[in-house]
Amino acid sequence: MSLFIASRSAFRAAAPLKRQFQVRRYATEPASADPKKRSNTLLYTVGAGALATALYLGVSVKPAAKKAEEKVKDASSAAADKLSLGAAKQALTGGEQGWVSLKLEEVETINHNSKRLRFALPEDDMVSGVHVTSAILTKFKPADAEKPVIRPYTPINDEDARGYMDLLVKQYPNGPMSTHLHDMVPGQRLDIKGPLPKYPWTANKHDHIALIAGGTGITPMFQLCRAIFNNPDDQTKVTLVFGNISEDDILLKKELATLENRYPRRFRAFYLLDNPPSHWTGGKGYINGELLKTVLPEPKSDNIKLFVCGPPGMMKSISGGKTSPKDQGELSGVLKELGYSQEQVYKF
């Protein structure tokens, strides 16, 4: 089931980026000794800067940087130990539970068309029950409709958070659910069901994963990133390619930048904008094969996985759409052209 109720035709793989790629190479290939070739790998790095990319690619860095990363790992380990104490009750248990009515507690405007909605769980010490990777269903019945509207969303809060669940919702033109959610005010209620299991994740399941996202397709990617980097035992390397219309449309940018700064050896993000401002130093244009071939792990690499989530138009161009929630459908588009196999790609 798609996370989107509207597509944006501007997401297409055919249009080339305006940036120059004199040398194309996969992220898994060793860094070249040629300074010109080596500098090309830094071309699209945004957020953590050249230092982050250098660390990610294994170039030597000052001891202070390594020491700082070790402190972060120690802090993450302590936090994980604290959260693991005791098993919390789950608000959403799936199976025969049915729909659960949750009260909207807080609304935060994120940008011109997106809001964060915090729903209170039935009990303050409960966790949502949503696990990595999984989603939930939302339901409401318009006054003039015969059938209710049902749409899936991926919560963005930590799975261990107690007492609440956060949804990041972008309002789409003529989108009945997103419009309804944006019109809600604290105190109103929404029917929610879940969790809906997606791709089963365990620590170090893959050596390197790549996340290709567009718009609110970032939410399941962020859920996965957060789980990986919150777990001190998980050493998975992560590459994110994230396309948006404008700079204001980049959701969770602050949170992603934090990950990139804390884990420069294991996480890097590439941002692309359809309509970039004059000061933009990231990618310009649409997600296409030229960029993906340069930044993704090579298809012949051992134990890699690519995840794709975005508007239907983007999915069709990059990987092909899903046939149904339980059927991934055939792999097509740019990823197939680049030589990736059906087993190497998962469509959210």
C-alpha positions in Angstrom: 0.0 0.0 0.0 1.4 3.4 -1.0 2.1 6.0 1.7 0.9 8.6 -0.7 -2.5 9.7 -2.0 -1.2 12.0 -4.7 1.7 11.8 -7.1 3.9 14.5 -8.4 4.8 14.1 -12.0 7.9 16.3 -11.5 9.6 13.3 -9.9 11.1 11.5 -12.9 14.3 9.7 -13.6 14.8 10.9 -17.1 16.0 14.4 -16.5 19.8 14.7 -15.9 21.2 16.6 -12.9 22.9 19.9 -13.6 25.9 18.9 -11.5 28.9 17.4 -13.2 30.0 13.8 -12.7 33.2 13.5 -14.6 34.0 10.2 -12.9 31.2 7.7 -12.0 32.0 5.2 -9.4 30.1 3.3 -6.7 30.2 4.2 -3.1 31.7 0.8 -2.3 34.7 1.2 -4.6 38.0 2.3 -2.9 38.8 6.0 -3.0 41.0 6.9 -6.0 44.5 8.3 -5.6 43.8 10.8 -8.3 42.8 14.1 -6.5 40.4 15.0 -9.3 38.6 11.7 -9.0 38.7 11.8 -5.2 37.1 15.2 -5.0 34.2 14.0 -7.1 33.0 11.9 -4.3 32.5 15.0 -2.2 30.5 16.9 -4.8 27.0 16.1 -3.5 27.6 15.9 0.3 25.3 18.2 2.2 24.9 18.7 5.9 28.0 17.3 7.6 30.3 18.6 4.9 33.6 17.3 3.6 34.7 16.0 6.9 31.7 13.7 7.2 32.2 12.3 3.7 35.9 11.7 4.3 35.2 9.8 7.5 32.4 7.8 5.7 34.8 6.7 3.0 37.5 5.7 5.4 40.0 8.6 5.0 42.1 9.3 8.1 40.9 12.0 10.5 42.1 13.7 13.6 42.0 11.7 16.8 39.6 14.3 18.3 37.0 13.4 15.8 37.3 9.7 16.6 37.1 10.4 20.3 34.0 12.5 19.8 32.3 9.6 18.0 33.2 7.2 20.7 31.6 9.5 23.3 28.4 9.5 21.2 28.4 5.7 21.1 28.8 5.5 24.8 25.9 7.8 25.3 23.8 5.8 22.9 24.6 2.6 24.7 23.6 4.1 28.1 20.3 5.4 26.6 19.6 2.0 25.1 20.2 0.3 28.5 17.9 2.7 30.2 15.1 2.2 27.7 15.4 -1.6 27.9 14.5 -1.7 31.6 11.1 -3.2 31.9 8.6 -4.2 29.3 6.0 -1.5 28.6 2.3 -2.2 27.6 1.6 -1.7 23.9 -1.3 0.5 22.8 -1.5 -1.2 19.4 -1.2 -5.0 19.3 -2.5 -5.8 15.8 -4.4 -9.1 15.2 -8.0 -9.0 16.4 -7.6 -5.8 18.4 -9.4 -3.6 15.8 -9.5 0.2 15.7 -8.2 2.2 18.7 -9.5 5.8 19.3 -6.6 8.1 20.1 -6.9 11.8 21.2 -5.0 14.5 19.5 -2.8 16.1 22.1 -0.6 18.6 20.3 -0.1 20.1 16.8 3.1 21.6 15.4 3.3 23.3 12.1 6.5 22.1 10.3 6.3 24.0 7.1 3.8 25.4 4.5 2.1 22.1 4.1 3.2 19.7 6.8 2.3 19.2 10.5 3.4 17.0 13.3 0.5 15.6 15.2 1.0 14.1 18.6 -1.7 11.5 19.7 -1.9 10.5 23.4 -1.9 6.8 24.0 -4.6 5.3 26.3 -2.2 5.1 29.2 0.8 7.4 30.0 3.2 4.5 30.5 2.3 2.7 27.2 4.4 2.5 24.1 2.7 2.6 20.7 3.5 -1.0 19.8 4.8 0.2 16.4 8.1 -1.6 15.7 10.8 -1.3 13.0 9.8 -1.4 10.3 6.0 -1.0 10.5 3.3 1.4 9.9 -0.3 2.2 11.1 -3.6 2.8 9.5 -5.8 5.9 10.1 -9.5 6.0 9.5 -12.3 8.7 9.5 -15.7 8.9 7.8 -16.6 12.1 6.0 -20.1 13.3 6.7 -21.2 13.0 3.1 -19.4 9.7 2.3 -20.7 6.2 2.3 -17.4 4.6 3.2 -14.6 5.7 5.6 -11.3 6.9 4.3 -8.3 4.8 5.4 -4.7 5.7 4.9 -1.3 4.4 6.2 1.3 6.5 8.0 4.6 5.8 9.6 5.1 7.3 13.1 8.3 9.3 13.6 8.7 9.0 17.3 11.0 6.5 19.0 9.5 3.1 19.5 10.3 3.3 23.2 8.5 6.7 23.7 5.8 6.3 26.3 2.4 7.9 26.3 2.3 9.3 22.8 2.7 8.7 19.1 3.8 11.3 16.5 2.7 11.4 12.9 4.3 13.7 10.3 1.5 14.6 7.8 1.9 16.5 4.5 -1.4 17.9 3.2 -2.0 17.0 -0.4 -4.5 18.8 -2.8 -7.8 16.9 -2.7 -6.3 14.5 -0.2 -9.2 13.6 2.1 -7.2 12.1 5.0 -4.3 14.6 5.0 -6.8 17.4 4.8 -8.8 15.9 7.7 -5.7 15.5 9.8 -4.6 19.1 9.1 -8.0 20.3 10.1 -8.0 18.5 13.5 -7.5 20.4 16.7 -6.3 19.1 20.1 -9.0 17.2 21.9 -10.4 15.5 18.8 -10.0 11.8 18.2 -8.8 9.6 15.4 -9.2 5.8 14.8 -5.9 4.0 14.4 -5.0 0.4 13.8 -1.7 -1.4 13.7 1.0 -2.2 13.6 1.4 -3.2 9.9 4.7 -5.1 9.6 6.9 -4.2 6.6 10.5 -5.3 6.2 11.7 -7.2 9.3 14.8 -5.6 10.6 17.5 -6.9 13.0 20.8 -5.4 13.8 23.5 -5.8 11.2 21.1 -7.6 8.8 22.9 -5.9 6.0 26.3 -4.4 5.8 25.2 -1.3 3.8 21.7 -0.1 3.0 20.6 2.7 0.7 17.4 4.8 1.2 15.9 6.5 -1.8 13.1 8.8 -0.8 10.9 11.6 -2.1 8.7 13.9 0.0 7.0 12.2 3.0 8.6 9.0 1.8 11.3 9.9 4.3 9.2 8.7 7.3 9.8 5.0 7.0 13.4 5.7 6.1 13.8 7.9 9.2 12.2 5.1 11.3 14.9 2.7 10.0 17.8 5.1 10.5 16.7 6.0 14.0 16.6 2.3 15.0 20.0 1.6 13.5 21.8 4.5 15.1 20.0 4.1 18.5 21.4 0.6 18.7 25.1 0.6 19.7 25.4 -3.0 18.4 24.2 -2.1 14.9 27.0 -1.1 12.7 25.1 -0.9 9.4 26.3 1.8 6.9 23.5 4.0 5.5 23.3 6.1 2.4 20.3 8.4 1.9 19.2 10.0 -1.4 16.3 12.4 -0.7 14.5 14.5 -3.3 12.1 17.4 -2.8 10.6 20.3 -4.6 12.1 23.1 -2.6 14.3 23.6 0.5 11.3 24.2 2.7 9.9 20.8 1.7 12.8 18.9 3.2 11.3 17.1 6.2 13.3 15.9 9.2 16.4 17.7 7.9 17.6 18.7 11.4 17.3 15.2 12.7 19.1 13.8 9.6 21.8 16.4 10.0 22.3 15.3 13.6 22.8 11.7 12.5 25.3 12.7 9.8 27.3 14.7 12.2 27.3 12.1 14.9 28.0 9.1 12.7 30.2 10.4 9.8 31.8 7.0 9.2 28.4 5.3 8.6 25.8 7.8 7.4 25.7 10.3 4.6 22.8 12.1 2.9 22.4 13.5 -0.6 19.7 16.1 -1.1 18.2 17.1 -4.4 15.7 19.9 -5.1 13.6 20.5 -8.2 13.5 24.3 -7.5 16.7 25.1 -5.5 17.3 28.6 -4.1 20.4 30.6 -5.3 22.4 29.6 -2.2 21.7 25.9 -2.6 24.9 23.8 -2.7 23.3 20.4 -3.0 21.9 18.5 -5.9 19.7 20.1 -8.5 17.2 18.2 -10.6 15.6 14.8 -10.2 16.8 11.5 -8.8 18.2 9.7 -11.8 20.6 6.9 -12.7 23.6 9.1 -13.0 23.5 10.1 -9.4 22.4 6.7 -8.1 25.3 5.0 -9.8 27.7 7.4 -8.2 26.5 7.2 -4.6 24.9 3.8 -4.1 26.7 0.6 -3.2 27.6 -1.4 -6.2 25.0 -4.1 -7.3 27.6 -6.9 -7.0 28.4 -5.9 -3.4 27.7 -8.5 -0.7 24.8 -8.1 1.7 23.3 -4.8 0.6 19.7 -3.6 0.5 18.0 -0.7 -1.2 14.7 0.8 0.1 12.5 3.1 -2.0 9.6 5.2 -0.9 8.0 8.2 -2.6 5.2 9.4 -4.8 3.9 6.9 -7.3 5.6 8.7 -10.2 8.9 8.5 -8.5 8.4 4.9 -7.5 7.6 4.0 -11.1 10.7 5.7 -12.4 13.2 4.4 -9.8 12.0 0.9 -9.0 8.5 0.3 -10.3 5.4 0.3 -8.0 4.1 -2.3 -5.7 1.3 -4.6 -7.0 -0.3 -4.7 -3.5 0.7 -4.3 0.1 1.8 -7.9 0.2 3.2 -8.0 -3.4 6.3 -6.0 -4.2 5.8 -6.4 -7.9 8.5 -6.7 -10.5 11.6 -4.5 -10.2 11.9 -2.0 -13.1 13.1 1.5 -13.7 16.5 3.0 -13.0 17.5 0.4 -10.3 16.9 -2.5 -12.7 18.9 -0.7 -15.4 21.8 -0.2 -13.0 21.9 -4.0 -12.4 20.2 -4.4 -9.0 18.2 -7.6 -8.5 14.7 -8.0 -7.2 16.0 -9.4 -3.9 18.2 -6.3 -3.4 15.3 -3.8 -3.4 12.4 -3.3 -1.0 9.5 -0.9 -1.8 7.8 0.7 1.2 
